Amino acid sequence: MANIKSAKKRIRVIDKKTARNIRVKNHVKEAEKAFLAAVEAGNVEEAQKAFKHAEKKLMQAAAKGTFHKNTVSRKIGRFEKKLNALAK
């Protein structure tokens, strides 16, 4: 356990950031699962709605620093590829 006041504060800050990151990651996972489920079902309209939602959540996670922007860009690209294949 930390004895110095600034170290104690850093521990509190890290706990808050960890909790936020977990929350953001859970939102992203839910959005990804909804999109993939819609793609598996073959429902184009539902997949498009789920894609927009997943893209929004991923971009928000990148803005918060939870995920790297290139990771988010790669995931969105892969999802878009699946959506385009489904639409054809």
PDB file of N, CA, C and O in Angstrom, chain B, residues numbered from 101:
ATOM      1  N   MET B 101       0.849  -1.190   0.000  1.00  0.00           N
ATOM      2  CA  MET B 101       0.000   0.000   0.000  1.00  0.00           C
ATOM      3  C   MET B 101       0.880   1.234   0.000  1.00  0.00           C
ATOM      4  O   MET B 101       1.927   1.275   0.646  1.00  0.00           O
ATOM      5  N   ALA B 102       0.436   2.233  -0.735  1.00  0.00           N
ATOM      6  CA  ALA B 102       1.206   3.463  -0.848  1.00  0.00           C
ATOM      7  C   ALA B 102       1.115   4.276   0.442  1.00  0.00           C
ATOM      8  O   ALA B 102       0.082   4.289   1.112  1.00  0.00           O
ATOM      9  N   ASN B 103       2.211   4.951   0.775  1.00  0.00           N
ATOM     10  CA  ASN B 103       2.244   5.827   1.944  1.00  0.00           C
ATOM     11  C   ASN B 103       2.203   7.295   1.549  1.00  0.00           C
ATOM     12  O   ASN B 103       1.703   8.128   2.305  1.00  0.00           O
ATOM     13  N   ILE B 104       2.716   7.610   0.391  1.00  0.00           N
ATOM     14  CA  ILE B 104       2.795   8.992  -0.057  1.00  0.00           C
ATOM     15  C   ILE B 104       1.448   9.420  -0.624  1.00  0.00           C
ATOM     16  O   ILE B 104       0.766   8.656  -1.308  1.00  0.00           O
ATOM     17  N   LYS B 105       1.084  10.669  -0.317  1.00  0.00           N
ATOM     18  CA  LYS B 105      -0.222  11.186  -0.707  1.00  0.00           C
ATOM     19  C   LYS B 105      -0.439  11.133  -2.224  1.00  0.00           C
ATOM     20  O   LYS B 105      -1.517  10.745  -2.674  1.00  0.00           O
ATOM     21  N   SER B 106       0.550  11.510  -3.002  1.00  0.00           N
ATOM     22  CA  SER B 106       0.405  11.523  -4.464  1.00  0.00           C
ATOM     23  C   SER B 106       0.267  10.104  -5.012  1.00  0.00           C
ATOM     24  O   SER B 106      -0.439   9.884  -5.996  1.00  0.00           O
ATOM     25  N   ALA B 107       0.936   9.149  -4.381  1.00  0.00           N
ATOM     26  CA  ALA B 107       0.826   7.755  -4.811  1.00  0.00           C
ATOM     27  C   ALA B 107      -0.575   7.217  -4.526  1.00  0.00           C
ATOM     28  O   ALA B 107      -1.125   6.449  -5.315  1.00  0.00           O
ATOM     29  N   LYS B 108      -1.147   7.627  -3.394  1.00  0.00           N
ATOM     30  CA  LYS B 108      -2.520   7.218  -3.070  1.00  0.00           C
ATOM     31  C   LYS B 108      -3.504   7.780  -4.091  1.00  0.00           C
ATOM     32  O   LYS B 108      -4.437   7.100  -4.518  1.00  0.00           O
ATOM     33  N   LYS B 109      -3.273   9.044  -4.476  1.00  0.00           N
ATOM     34  CA  LYS B 109      -4.143   9.661  -5.478  1.00  0.00           C
ATOM     35  C   LYS B 109      -4.018   8.935  -6.808  1.00  0.00           C
ATOM     36  O   LYS B 109      -5.025   8.688  -7.471  1.00  0.00           O
ATOM     37  N   ARG B 110      -2.804   8.591  -7.207  1.00  0.00           N
ATOM     38  CA  ARG B 110      -2.604   7.874  -8.473  1.00  0.00           C
ATOM     39  C   ARG B 110      -3.354   6.550  -8.467  1.00  0.00           C
ATOM     40  O   ARG B 110      -3.915   6.149  -9.487  1.00  0.00           O
ATOM     41  N   ILE B 111      -3.368   5.872  -7.330  1.00  0.00           N
ATOM     42  CA  ILE B 111      -4.091   4.604  -7.214  1.00  0.00           C
ATOM     43  C   ILE B 111      -5.591   4.833  -7.443  1.00  0.00           C
ATOM     44  O   ILE B 111      -6.244   4.056  -8.140  1.00  0.00           O
ATOM     45  N   ARG B 112      -6.135   5.915  -6.845  1.00  0.00           N
ATOM     46  CA  ARG B 112      -7.553   6.236  -7.039  1.00  0.00           C
ATOM     47  C   ARG B 112      -7.843   6.554  -8.503  1.00  0.00           C
ATOM     48  O   ARG B 112      -8.848   6.103  -9.053  1.00  0.00           O
ATOM     49  N   VAL B 113      -6.965   7.328  -9.128  1.00  0.00           N
ATOM     50  CA  VAL B 113      -7.153   7.707 -10.533  1.00  0.00           C
ATOM     51  C   VAL B 113      -7.103   6.472 -11.423  1.00  0.00           C
ATOM     52  O   VAL B 113      -7.921   6.328 -12.331  1.00  0.00           O
ATOM     53  N   ILE B 114      -6.156   5.588 -11.172  1.00  0.00           N
ATOM     54  CA  ILE B 114      -6.021   4.362 -11.968  1.00  0.00           C
ATOM     55  C   ILE B 114      -7.266   3.490 -11.821  1.00  0.00           C
ATOM     56  O   ILE B 114      -7.731   2.895 -12.793  1.00  0.00           O
ATOM     57  N   ASP B 115      -7.808   3.415 -10.596  1.00  0.00           N
ATOM     58  CA  ASP B 115      -9.022   2.632 -10.382  1.00  0.00           C
ATOM     59  C   ASP B 115     -10.197   3.192 -11.195  1.00  0.00           C
ATOM     60  O   ASP B 115     -10.976   2.433 -11.770  1.00  0.00           O
ATOM     61  N   LYS B 116     -10.316   4.521 -11.237  1.00  0.00           N
ATOM     62  CA  LYS B 116     -11.389   5.149 -12.015  1.00  0.00           C
ATOM     63  C   LYS B 116     -11.204   4.874 -13.501  1.00  0.00           C
ATOM     64  O   LYS B 116     -12.162   4.539 -14.199  1.00  0.00           O
ATOM     65  N   LYS B 117      -9.976   5.014 -13.983  1.00  0.00           N
ATOM     66  CA  LYS B 117      -9.709   4.783 -15.402  1.00  0.00           C
ATOM     67  C   LYS B 117      -9.947   3.325 -15.780  1.00  0.00           C
ATOM     68  O   LYS B 117     -10.469   3.036 -16.856  1.00  0.00           O
ATOM     69  N   THR B 118      -9.566   2.413 -14.896  1.00  0.00           N
ATOM     70  CA  THR B 118      -9.771   0.988 -15.148  1.00  0.00           C
ATOM     71  C   THR B 118     -11.263   0.677 -15.238  1.00  0.00           C
ATOM     72  O   THR B 118     -11.696  -0.069 -16.116  1.00  0.00           O
ATOM     73  N   ALA B 119     -12.042   1.253 -14.327  1.00  0.00           N
ATOM     74  CA  ALA B 119     -13.488   1.032 -14.337  1.00  0.00           C
ATOM     75  C   ALA B 119     -14.100   1.581 -15.622  1.00  0.00           C
ATOM     76  O   ALA B 119     -14.970   0.940 -16.212  1.00  0.00           O
ATOM     77  N   ARG B 120     -13.656   2.763 -16.065  1.00  0.00           N
ATOM     78  CA  ARG B 120     -14.173   3.349 -17.296  1.00  0.00           C
ATOM     79  C   ARG B 120     -13.818   2.485 -18.495  1.00  0.00           C
ATOM     80  O   ARG B 120     -14.655   2.244 -19.365  1.00  0.00           O
ATOM     81  N   ASN B 121     -12.559   2.013 -18.540  1.00  0.00           N
ATOM     82  CA  ASN B 121     -12.124   1.184 -19.654  1.00  0.00           C
ATOM     83  C   ASN B 121     -12.918  -0.115 -19.724  1.00  0.00           C
ATOM     84  O   ASN B 121     -13.276  -0.562 -20.814  1.00  0.00           O
ATOM     85  N   ILE B 122     -13.192  -0.716 -18.594  1.00  0.00           N
ATOM     86  CA  ILE B 122     -13.983  -1.953 -18.566  1.00  0.00           C
ATOM     87  C   ILE B 122     -15.380  -1.695 -19.102  1.00  0.00           C
ATOM     88  O   ILE B 122     -15.914  -2.489 -19.876  1.00  0.00           O
ATOM     89  N   ARG B 123     -15.977  -0.563 -18.680  1.00  0.00           N
ATOM     90  CA  ARG B 123     -17.309  -0.195 -19.147  1.00  0.00           C
ATOM     91  C   ARG B 123     -17.320   0.013 -20.656  1.00  0.00           C
ATOM     92  O   ARG B 123     -18.208  -0.479 -21.353  1.00  0.00           O
ATOM     93  N   VAL B 124     -16.330   0.743 -21.153  1.00  0.00           N
ATOM     94  CA  VAL B 124     -16.254   1.027 -22.587  1.00  0.00           C
ATOM     95  C   VAL B 124     -16.054  -0.257 -23.374  1.00  0.00           C
ATOM     96  O   VAL B 124     -16.682  -0.449 -24.415  1.00  0.00           O
ATOM     97  N   LYS B 125     -15.180  -1.144 -22.888  1.00  0.00           N
ATOM     98  CA  LYS B 125     -14.927  -2.409 -23.581  1.00  0.00           C
ATOM     99  C   LYS B 125     -16.183  -3.270 -23.617  1.00  0.00           C
ATOM    100  O   LYS B 125     -16.444  -3.942 -24.615  1.00  0.00           O
ATOM    101  N   ASN B 126     -16.962  -3.256 -22.542  1.00  0.00           N
ATOM    102  CA  ASN B 126     -18.207  -4.025 -22.523  1.00  0.00           C
ATOM    103  C   ASN B 126     -19.200  -3.495 -23.544  1.00  0.00           C
ATOM    104  O   ASN B 126     -19.877  -4.278 -24.211  1.00  0.00           O
ATOM    105  N   HIS B 127     -19.298  -2.171 -23.676  1.00  0.00           N
ATOM    106  CA  HIS B 127     -20.192  -1.583 -24.675  1.00  0.00           C
ATOM    107  C   HIS B 127     -19.752  -1.983 -26.079  1.00  0.00           C
ATOM    108  O   HIS B 127     -20.580  -2.295 -26.934  1.00  0.00           O
ATOM    109  N   VAL B 128     -18.442  -1.971 -26.306  1.00  0.00           N
ATOM    110  CA  VAL B 128     -17.912  -2.334 -27.627  1.00  0.00           C
ATOM    111  C   VAL B 128     -18.208  -3.800 -27.925  1.00  0.00           C
ATOM    112  O   VAL B 128     -18.632  -4.138 -29.030  1.00  0.00           O
ATOM    113  N   LYS B 129     -17.986  -4.665 -26.946  1.00  0.00           N
ATOM    114  CA  LYS B 129     -18.233  -6.095 -27.148  1.00  0.00           C
ATOM    115  C   LYS B 129     -19.700  -6.364 -27.462  1.00  0.00           C
ATOM    116  O   LYS B 129     -20.014  -7.174 -28.335  1.00  0.00           O
ATOM    117  N   GLU B 130     -20.594  -5.688 -26.752  1.00  0.00           N
ATOM    118  CA  GLU B 130     -22.023  -5.870 -27.002  1.00  0.00           C
ATOM    119  C   GLU B 130     -22.383  -5.437 -28.420  1.00  0.00           C
ATOM    120  O   GLU B 130     -23.147  -6.114 -29.107  1.00  0.00           O
ATOM    121  N   ALA B 131     -21.832  -4.313 -28.850  1.00  0.00           N
ATOM    122  CA  ALA B 131     -22.121  -3.803 -30.194  1.00  0.00           C
ATOM    123  C   ALA B 131     -21.565  -4.747 -31.261  1.00  0.00           C
ATOM    124  O   ALA B 131     -22.215  -4.993 -32.277  1.00  0.00           O
ATOM    125  N   GLU B 132     -20.361  -5.272 -31.027  1.00  0.00           N
ATOM    126  CA  GLU B 132     -19.750  -6.207 -31.978  1.00  0.00           C
ATOM    127  C   GLU B 132     -20.576  -7.483 -32.080  1.00  0.00           C
ATOM    128  O   GLU B 132     -20.813  -7.986 -33.179  1.00  0.00           O
ATOM    129  N   LYS B 133     -21.010  -8.002 -30.948  1.00  0.00           N
ATOM    130  CA  LYS B 133     -21.799  -9.233 -30.948  1.00  0.00           C
ATOM    131  C   LYS B 133     -23.126  -9.032 -31.673  1.00  0.00           C
ATOM    132  O   LYS B 133     -23.578  -9.912 -32.406  1.00  0.00           O
ATOM    133  N   ALA B 134     -23.748  -7.870 -31.466  1.00  0.00           N
ATOM    134  CA  ALA B 134     -25.019  -7.587 -32.145  1.00  0.00           C
ATOM    135  C   ALA B 134     -24.813  -7.531 -33.656  1.00  0.00           C
ATOM    136  O   ALA B 134     -25.634  -8.041 -34.419  1.00  0.00           O
ATOM    137  N   PHE B 135     -23.723  -6.913 -34.083  1.00  0.00           N
ATOM    138  CA  PHE B 135     -23.440  -6.829 -35.520  1.00  0.00           C
ATOM    139  C   PHE B 135     -23.185  -8.210 -36.103  1.00  0.00           C
ATOM    140  O   PHE B 135     -23.746  -8.565 -37.140  1.00  0.00           O
ATOM    141  N   LEU B 136     -22.344  -8.985 -35.443  1.00  0.00           N
ATOM    142  CA  LEU B 136     -22.008 -10.318 -35.954  1.00  0.00           C
ATOM    143  C   LEU B 136     -23.229 -11.239 -35.973  1.00  0.00           C
ATOM    144  O   LEU B 136     -23.371 -12.073 -36.867  1.00  0.00           O
ATOM    145  N   ALA B 137     -24.103 -11.084 -34.985  1.00  0.00           N
ATOM    146  CA  ALA B 137     -25.331 -11.883 -34.959  1.00  0.00           C
ATOM    147  C   ALA B 137     -26.240 -11.522 -36.134  1.00  0.00           C
ATOM    148  O   ALA B 137     -26.853 -12.398 -36.744  1.00  0.00           O
ATOM    149  N   ALA B 138     -26.322 -10.234 -36.446  1.00  0.00           N
ATOM    150  CA  ALA B 138     -27.143  -9.800 -37.574  1.00  0.00           C
ATOM    151  C   ALA B 138     -26.562 -10.300 -38.894  1.00  0.00           C
ATOM    152  O   ALA B 138     -27.307 -10.666 -39.804  1.00  0.00           O
ATOM    153  N   VAL B 139     -25.234 -10.316 -38.998  1.00  0.00           N
ATOM    154  CA  VAL B 139     -24.585 -10.815 -40.212  1.00  0.00           C
ATOM    155  C   VAL B 139     -24.841 -12.314 -40.352  1.00  0.00           C
ATOM    156  O   VAL B 139     -25.142 -12.792 -41.446  1.00  0.00           O
ATOM    157  N   GLU B 140     -24.725 -13.048 -39.263  1.00  0.00           N
ATOM    158  CA  GLU B 140     -24.957 -14.496 -39.289  1.00  0.00           C
ATOM    159  C   GLU B 140     -26.405 -14.817 -39.672  1.00  0.00           C
ATOM    160  O   GLU B 140     -26.676 -15.792 -40.373  1.00  0.00           O
ATOM    161  N   ALA B 141     -27.328 -13.970 -39.195  1.00  0.00           N
ATOM    162  CA  ALA B 141     -28.736 -14.183 -39.522  1.00  0.00           C
ATOM    163  C   ALA B 141     -29.045 -13.802 -40.963  1.00  0.00           C
ATOM    164  O   ALA B 141     -30.060 -14.226 -41.516  1.00  0.00           O
ATOM    165  N   GLY B 142     -28.169 -13.001 -41.574  1.00  0.00           N
ATOM    166  CA  GLY B 142     -28.385 -12.598 -42.959  1.00  0.00           C
ATOM    167  C   GLY B 142     -29.333 -11.420 -43.110  1.00  0.00           C
ATOM    168  O   GLY B 142     -29.824 -11.153 -44.207  1.00  0.00           O
ATOM    169  N   ASN B 143     -29.589 -10.727 -42.035  1.00  0.00           N
ATOM    170  CA  ASN B 143     -30.497  -9.584 -42.041  1.00  0.00           C
ATOM    171  C   ASN B 143     -29.717  -8.316 -42.385  1.00  0.00           C
ATOM    172  O   ASN B 143     -28.963  -7.807 -41.557  1.00  0.00           O
ATOM    173  N   VAL B 144     -29.896  -7.806 -43.605  1.00  0.00           N
ATOM    174  CA  VAL B 144     -29.092  -6.680 -44.091  1.00  0.00           C
ATOM    175  C   VAL B 144     -29.423  -5.388 -43.345  1.00  0.00           C
ATOM    176  O   VAL B 144     -28.516  -4.671 -42.924  1.00  0.00           O
ATOM    177  N   GLU B 145     -30.721  -5.083 -43.175  1.00  0.00           N
ATOM    178  CA  GLU B 145     -31.092  -3.831 -42.509  1.00  0.00           C
ATOM    179  C   GLU B 145     -30.616  -3.809 -41.063  1.00  0.00           C
ATOM    180  O   GLU B 145     -30.071  -2.814 -40.584  1.00  0.00           O
ATOM    181  N   GLU B 146     -30.831  -4.922 -40.383  1.00  0.00           N
ATOM    182  CA  GLU B 146     -30.401  -5.018 -38.983  1.00  0.00           C
ATOM    183  C   GLU B 146     -28.879  -4.924 -38.889  1.00  0.00           C
ATOM    184  O   GLU B 146     -28.346  -4.294 -37.976  1.00  0.00           O
ATOM    185  N   ALA B 147     -28.184  -5.552 -39.834  1.00  0.00           N
ATOM    186  CA  ALA B 147     -26.721  -5.507 -39.840  1.00  0.00           C
ATOM    187  C   ALA B 147     -26.218  -4.089 -40.078  1.00  0.00           C
ATOM    188  O   ALA B 147     -25.221  -3.677 -39.486  1.00  0.00           O
ATOM    189  N   GLN B 148     -26.898  -3.343 -40.936  1.00  0.00           N
ATOM    190  CA  GLN B 148     -26.484  -1.959 -41.187  1.00  0.00           C
ATOM    191  C   GLN B 148     -26.666  -1.086 -39.953  1.00  0.00           C
ATOM    192  O   GLN B 148     -25.807  -0.265 -39.631  1.00  0.00           O
ATOM    193  N   LYS B 149     -27.793  -1.268 -39.260  1.00  0.00           N
ATOM    194  CA  LYS B 149     -28.024  -0.522 -38.025  1.00  0.00           C
ATOM    195  C   LYS B 149     -26.995  -0.899 -36.966  1.00  0.00           C
ATOM    196  O   LYS B 149     -26.456  -0.034 -36.276  1.00  0.00           O
ATOM    197  N   ALA B 150     -26.729  -2.193 -36.843  1.00  0.00           N
ATOM    198  CA  ALA B 150     -25.761  -2.669 -35.857  1.00  0.00           C
ATOM    199  C   ALA B 150     -24.352  -2.197 -36.205  1.00  0.00           C
ATOM    200  O   ALA B 150     -23.548  -1.911 -35.317  1.00  0.00           O
ATOM    201  N   PHE B 151     -24.058  -2.116 -37.507  1.00  0.00           N
ATOM    202  CA  PHE B 151     -22.737  -1.631 -37.932  1.00  0.00           C
ATOM    203  C   PHE B 151     -22.542  -0.179 -37.530  1.00  0.00           C
ATOM    204  O   PHE B 151     -21.485   0.188 -37.016  1.00  0.00           O
ATOM    205  N   LYS B 152     -23.558   0.653 -37.760  1.00  0.00           N
ATOM    206  CA  LYS B 152     -23.457   2.072 -37.376  1.00  0.00           C
ATOM    207  C   LYS B 152     -23.246   2.209 -35.872  1.00  0.00           C
ATOM    208  O   LYS B 152     -22.439   3.021 -35.419  1.00  0.00           O
ATOM    209  N   HIS B 153     -23.975   1.411 -35.110  1.00  0.00           N
ATOM    210  CA  HIS B 153     -23.845   1.458 -33.653  1.00  0.00           C
ATOM    211  C   HIS B 153     -22.454   0.983 -33.219  1.00  0.00           C
ATOM    212  O   HIS B 153     -21.824   1.603 -32.362  1.00  0.00           O
ATOM    213  N   ALA B 154     -21.985  -0.102 -33.805  1.00  0.00           N
ATOM    214  CA  ALA B 154     -20.671  -0.632 -33.452  1.00  0.00           C
ATOM    215  C   ALA B 154     -19.573   0.352 -33.833  1.00  0.00           C
ATOM    216  O   ALA B 154     -18.615   0.542 -33.084  1.00  0.00           O
ATOM    217  N   GLU B 155     -19.715   0.975 -34.994  1.00  0.00           N
ATOM    218  CA  GLU B 155     -18.720   1.955 -35.434  1.00  0.00           C
ATOM    219  C   GLU B 155     -18.663   3.135 -34.462  1.00  0.00           C
ATOM    220  O   GLU B 155     -17.580   3.609 -34.117  1.00  0.00           O
ATOM    221  N   LYS B 156     -19.811   3.595 -34.031  1.00  0.00           N
ATOM    222  CA  LYS B 156     -19.874   4.703 -33.082  1.00  0.00           C
ATOM    223  C   LYS B 156     -19.186   4.331 -31.768  1.00  0.00           C
ATOM    224  O   LYS B 156     -18.381   5.099 -31.242  1.00  0.00           O
ATOM    225  N   LYS B 157     -19.507   3.159 -31.248  1.00  0.00           N
ATOM    226  CA  LYS B 157     -18.918   2.730 -29.978  1.00  0.00           C
ATOM    227  C   LYS B 157     -17.403   2.552 -30.101  1.00  0.00           C
ATOM    228  O   LYS B 157     -16.659   2.905 -29.186  1.00  0.00           O
ATOM    229  N   LEU B 158     -16.947   2.003 -31.231  1.00  0.00           N
ATOM    230  CA  LEU B 158     -15.514   1.828 -31.443  1.00  0.00           C
ATOM    231  C   LEU B 158     -14.804   3.175 -31.529  1.00  0.00           C
ATOM    232  O   LEU B 158     -13.729   3.346 -30.953  1.00  0.00           O
ATOM    233  N   MET B 159     -15.389   4.126 -32.236  1.00  0.00           N
ATOM    234  CA  MET B 159     -14.774   5.446 -32.361  1.00  0.00           C
ATOM    235  C   MET B 159     -14.736   6.163 -31.013  1.00  0.00           C
ATOM    236  O   MET B 159     -13.770   6.862 -30.706  1.00  0.00           O
ATOM    237  N   GLN B 160     -15.775   5.992 -30.216  1.00  0.00           N
ATOM    238  CA  GLN B 160     -15.778   6.587 -28.878  1.00  0.00           C
ATOM    239  C   GLN B 160     -14.676   5.969 -28.014  1.00  0.00           C
ATOM    240  O   GLN B 160     -14.011   6.668 -27.249  1.00  0.00           O
ATOM    241  N   ALA B 161     -14.491   4.659 -28.144  1.00  0.00           N
ATOM    242  CA  ALA B 161     -13.446   3.983 -27.376  1.00  0.00           C
ATOM    243  C   ALA B 161     -12.067   4.469 -27.799  1.00  0.00           C
ATOM    244  O   ALA B 161     -11.177   4.615 -26.961  1.00  0.00           O
ATOM    245  N   ALA B 162     -11.882   4.721 -29.097  1.00  0.00           N
ATOM    246  CA  ALA B 162     -10.610   5.239 -29.583  1.00  0.00           C
ATOM    247  C   ALA B 162     -10.384   6.658 -29.065  1.00  0.00           C
ATOM    248  O   ALA B 162      -9.265   7.018 -28.699  1.00  0.00           O
ATOM    249  N   ALA B 163     -11.444   7.458 -29.036  1.00  0.00           N
ATOM    250  CA  ALA B 163     -11.333   8.827 -28.547  1.00  0.00           C
ATOM    251  C   ALA B 163     -10.962   8.869 -27.073  1.00  0.00           C
ATOM    252  O   ALA B 163     -10.230   9.760 -26.642  1.00  0.00           O
ATOM    253  N   LYS B 164     -11.458   7.914 -26.298  1.00  0.00           N
ATOM    254  CA  LYS B 164     -11.154   7.851 -24.871  1.00  0.00           C
ATOM    255  C   LYS B 164      -9.774   7.261 -24.594  1.00  0.00           C
ATOM    256  O   LYS B 164      -9.249   7.378 -23.487  1.00  0.00           O
ATOM    257  N   GLY B 165      -9.191   6.623 -25.616  1.00  0.00           N
ATOM    258  CA  GLY B 165      -7.878   6.020 -25.423  1.00  0.00           C
ATOM    259  C   GLY B 165      -7.937   4.581 -24.946  1.00  0.00           C
ATOM    260  O   GLY B 165      -6.909   4.000 -24.598  1.00  0.00           O
ATOM    261  N   THR B 166      -9.125   4.003 -24.927  1.00  0.00           N
ATOM    262  CA  THR B 166      -9.255   2.607 -24.500  1.00  0.00           C
ATOM    263  C   THR B 166      -8.650   1.682 -25.540  1.00  0.00           C
ATOM    264  O   THR B 166      -7.959   0.722 -25.200  1.00  0.00           O
ATOM    265  N   PHE B 167      -8.912   1.975 -26.823  1.00  0.00           N
ATOM    266  CA  PHE B 167      -8.324   1.223 -27.924  1.00  0.00           C
ATOM    267  C   PHE B 167      -7.490   2.173 -28.761  1.00  0.00           C
ATOM    268  O   PHE B 167      -7.767   3.371 -28.813  1.00  0.00           O
ATOM    269  N   HIS B 168      -6.469   1.641 -29.416  1.00  0.00           N
ATOM    270  CA  HIS B 168      -5.663   2.451 -30.328  1.00  0.00           C
ATOM    271  C   HIS B 168      -6.477   2.737 -31.583  1.00  0.00           C
ATOM    272  O   HIS B 168      -7.279   1.908 -32.013  1.00  0.00           O
ATOM    273  N   LYS B 169      -6.271   3.900 -32.160  1.00  0.00           N
ATOM    274  CA  LYS B 169      -7.075   4.297 -33.316  1.00  0.00           C
ATOM    275  C   LYS B 169      -6.882   3.363 -34.502  1.00  0.00           C
ATOM    276  O   LYS B 169      -7.821   3.147 -35.268  1.00  0.00           O
ATOM    277  N   ASN B 170      -5.688   2.803 -34.672  1.00  0.00           N
ATOM    278  CA  ASN B 170      -5.455   1.880 -35.784  1.00  0.00           C
ATOM    279  C   ASN B 170      -6.181   0.553 -35.561  1.00  0.00           C
ATOM    280  O   ASN B 170      -6.660  -0.060 -36.514  1.00  0.00           O
ATOM    281  N   THR B 171      -6.260   0.119 -34.327  1.00  0.00           N
ATOM    282  CA  THR B 171      -7.000  -1.102 -34.000  1.00  0.00           C
ATOM    283  C   THR B 171      -8.473  -0.919 -34.337  1.00  0.00           C
ATOM    284  O   THR B 171      -9.103  -1.796 -34.927  1.00  0.00           O
ATOM    285  N   VAL B 172      -9.008   0.228 -33.954  1.00  0.00           N
ATOM    286  CA  VAL B 172     -10.413   0.527 -34.226  1.00  0.00           C
ATOM    287  C   VAL B 172     -10.653   0.604 -35.728  1.00  0.00           C
ATOM    288  O   VAL B 172     -11.645   0.077 -36.231  1.00  0.00           O
ATOM    289  N   SER B 173      -9.746   1.260 -36.441  1.00  0.00           N
ATOM    290  CA  SER B 173      -9.874   1.387 -37.886  1.00  0.00           C
ATOM    291  C   SER B 173      -9.864   0.018 -38.553  1.00  0.00           C
ATOM    292  O   SER B 173     -10.631  -0.226 -39.484  1.00  0.00           O
ATOM    293  N   ARG B 174      -9.006  -0.870 -38.084  1.00  0.00           N
ATOM    294  CA  ARG B 174      -8.914  -2.219 -38.645  1.00  0.00           C
ATOM    295  C   ARG B 174     -10.203  -3.004 -38.394  1.00  0.00           C
ATOM    296  O   ARG B 174     -10.697  -3.696 -39.284  1.00  0.00           O
ATOM    297  N   LYS B 175     -10.743  -2.892 -37.181  1.00  0.00           N
ATOM    298  CA  LYS B 175     -11.984  -3.599 -36.861  1.00  0.00           C
ATOM    299  C   LYS B 175     -13.143  -3.085 -37.707  1.00  0.00           C
ATOM    300  O   LYS B 175     -13.944  -3.869 -38.217  1.00  0.00           O
ATOM    301  N   ILE B 176     -13.227  -1.767 -37.853  1.00  0.00           N
ATOM    302  CA  ILE B 176     -14.306  -1.184 -38.651  1.00  0.00           C
ATOM    303  C   ILE B 176     -14.190  -1.640 -40.097  1.00  0.00           C
ATOM    304  O   ILE B 176     -15.195  -1.944 -40.740  1.00  0.00           O
ATOM    305  N   GLY B 177     -12.969  -1.687 -40.608  1.00  0.00           N
ATOM    306  CA  GLY B 177     -12.746  -2.151 -41.981  1.00  0.00           C
ATOM    307  C   GLY B 177     -13.192  -3.588 -42.179  1.00  0.00           C
ATOM    308  O   GLY B 177     -13.797  -3.926 -43.196  1.00  0.00           O
ATOM    309  N   ARG B 178     -12.895  -4.422 -41.213  1.00  0.00           N
ATOM    310  CA  ARG B 178     -13.294  -5.830 -41.303  1.00  0.00           C
ATOM    311  C   ARG B 178     -14.813  -5.980 -41.235  1.00  0.00           C
ATOM    312  O   ARG B 178     -15.402  -6.791 -41.950  1.00  0.00           O
ATOM    313  N   PHE B 179     -15.439  -5.182 -40.360  1.00  0.00           N
ATOM    314  CA  PHE B 179     -16.896  -5.222 -40.258  1.00  0.00           C
ATOM    315  C   PHE B 179     -17.541  -4.732 -41.547  1.00  0.00           C
ATOM    316  O   PHE B 179     -18.532  -5.296 -42.011  1.00  0.00           O
ATOM    317  N   GLU B 180     -16.972  -3.681 -42.118  1.00  0.00           N
ATOM    318  CA  GLU B 180     -17.511  -3.131 -43.357  1.00  0.00           C
ATOM    319  C   GLU B 180     -17.404  -4.146 -44.487  1.00  0.00           C
ATOM    320  O   GLU B 180     -18.293  -4.248 -45.331  1.00  0.00           O
ATOM    321  N   LYS B 181     -16.308  -4.891 -44.492  1.00  0.00           N
ATOM    322  CA  LYS B 181     -16.105  -5.938 -45.489  1.00  0.00           C
ATOM    323  C   LYS B 181     -17.197  -7.010 -45.368  1.00  0.00           C
ATOM    324  O   LYS B 181     -17.739  -7.471 -46.372  1.00  0.00           O
ATOM    325  N   LYS B 182     -17.507  -7.395 -44.142  1.00  0.00           N
ATOM    326  CA  LYS B 182     -18.563  -8.388 -43.910  1.00  0.00           C
ATOM    327  C   LYS B 182     -19.921  -7.846 -44.322  1.00  0.00           C
ATOM    328  O   LYS B 182     -20.738  -8.572 -44.889  1.00  0.00           O
ATOM    329  N   LEU B 183     -20.161  -6.580 -44.039  1.00  0.00           N
ATOM    330  CA  LEU B 183     -21.430  -5.965 -44.389  1.00  0.00           C
ATOM    331  C   LEU B 183     -21.593  -5.894 -45.911  1.00  0.00           C
ATOM    332  O   LEU B 183     -22.668  -6.172 -46.442  1.00  0.00           O
ATOM    333  N   ASN B 184     -20.524  -5.524 -46.597  1.00  0.00           N
ATOM    334  CA  ASN B 184     -20.573  -5.446 -48.061  1.00  0.00           C
ATOM    335  C   ASN B 184     -20.787  -6.820 -48.684  1.00  0.00           C
ATOM    336  O   ASN B 184     -21.512  -6.952 -49.670  1.00  0.00           O
ATOM    337  N   ALA B 185     -20.159  -7.836 -48.114  1.00  0.00           N
ATOM    338  CA  ALA B 185     -20.330  -9.195 -48.625  1.00  0.00           C
ATOM    339  C   ALA B 185     -21.774  -9.671 -48.416  1.00  0.00           C
ATOM    340  O   ALA B 185     -22.337 -10.387 -49.243  1.00  0.00           O
ATOM    341  N   LEU B 186     -22.344  -9.256 -47.298  1.00  0.00           N
ATOM    342  CA  LEU B 186     -23.737  -9.637 -46.990  1.00  0.00           C
ATOM    343  C   LEU B 186     -24.705  -8.930 -47.944  1.00  0.00           C
ATOM    344  O   LEU B 186     -25.709  -9.509 -48.360  1.00  0.00           O
ATOM    345  N   ALA B 187     -24.399  -7.690 -48.280  1.00  0.00           N
ATOM    346  CA  ALA B 187     -25.302  -6.902 -49.137  1.00  0.00           C
ATOM    347  C   ALA B 187     -25.334  -7.421 -50.568  1.00  0.00           C
ATOM    348  O   ALA B 187     -26.322  -7.228 -51.277  1.00  0.00           O
ATOM    349  N   LYS B 188     -24.265  -8.073 -50.993  1.00  0.00           N
ATOM    350  CA  LYS B 188     -24.200  -8.576 -52.383  1.00  0.00           C
ATOM    351  C   LYS B 188     -25.046  -9.779 -52.622  1.00  0.00           C
ATOM    352  O   LYS B 188     -25.081 -10.297 -53.738  1.00  0.00           O
TER     353      LYS B 188
END
